[in-house]
Amino acid sequence: MKKPCVVLGVTGSIAAYRAADIARRLVKAGCEVHCILTKSAQELITERTMETMSGQPCITDMFAPPKQWEVEHIELAQRADVFLVAPATANFVGKMAAGIADDMLTTTVLATKAPVLVALAMNTNMYENPVTQRNIAYLRSIGVRFLEPIEGTLATGAVGKGHIPETDDIVKAALQAIAEKNAPRDLEGLRVVVTAGPTREPIDPVRYLTNRSSGKMGYAIARAAERRGADVTLISGPTTLEAPAGVHIQNILTTQELLDILLPAASQADIVIQAAAPADYRAETVAAQKIKKQDGEALSLRLVENPDVARAVGEQKREGQVLVGFAAETEDALANAQRKLKKKNLDFIVANDVTRPGAGFDVDTNIAAFVDEAGVKELPLMPKDELADRILDKALALLKAKG
Ligand code: PMT
């Protein structure tokens, strides 16, 4: 079987020495690794080191006689399953954002269609500079993935954000990108609607009621569905997350807005997955002006019930459609999920006990159980990205079973 190919670009950050270990770890994980060193990187790490660690000839010069292929930058760009740049300097990010191709690395990255993963390492001020931030934001918007620098002691001795991410995280992200690229596109031709995040129910012009949902679970599902070829609409409450590339995003604030947007979208969908945490209650009246503090007096707020969005979607369920809900519980998770399954006319529920460490709100992992008419299937702790795929696997199997 062909080994997955990683092109590893190394730029002139003092963290270039870490590229040797990254290459070694990727080779150990079964990858074929081809390294490209910029001129500055060669001041910090040698070609010989990278060749020894990767077991492949290393490319350092655009115009040197080709070592393996006739047109090396094009061949490498095409062979790559993932294009990893680690460490990546502000200079490299700037050139990439501007489309400059003046050396082997920038030329090859411009010619690749593989997923590009950039592990940043630079001085804190350079990282925070609006020019760098603009370049990163632009590249993100066109699908380049970034591993953010971490806090640490920088080359100057100062402590700040700018340190290259942990080797483990870089290797994991590269392997994940390869797995995603090679994953089947088994949702091609299907319309998937996903809800994510909290809602905000206003109290007055400066205050609102909300909850702890970060949107991570729903965004992971939307990302996975898009990668598997679905036409994805993500209806999102307010979060700080980047909209996944290739997904239609609709932003909402309140539970009523979620209902208004989701009902028509769901009527067109093959699969609807509701990971959002809509507020069950809202203020009966929203004050037109900021509510003033009444010294010594308690303040009562009268709440009225919001619509049950999932129930409304369940009431208009089409034949052959698959509806998936979540249940965020703090006690009797499975019994409560079973009740919600029927009430909302769902095909299955993803129940999570949000009090368990590593589960629920604002973490990258979850511990869930699938609850359907046939019973309960408990799943172990896993990344939300992996749970997203498990949910989609089950939804797809049900959709096929319904014909
Ligand atoms: O966003 P993260 O930080 O990643 O956290 C993930 C999560 C904990 C929010 C997610 O895993 C989760 O459990 N989402 C459902 C939260 C919730 O509202 O649970 P619930 O048990 O109150 O609601 C049951 C189902 O009805 C859910 O599918 C919910 O979207 C839906 N609902 C709830 C209330 C309401 N008024 N209308 C609804 O449609």
Residues whose N, C-alpha, C, O or C-beta is under 5 A from the ligand:
A	BS01	PMT	G197 R212 S213 S214 G215 K216 M217 Q274 A275 A276 A277 P278 A279 D280 N306 P307 D308 V309 A310 R311 G325 F326 A327 A328 N352 G360 F361 D362 V363
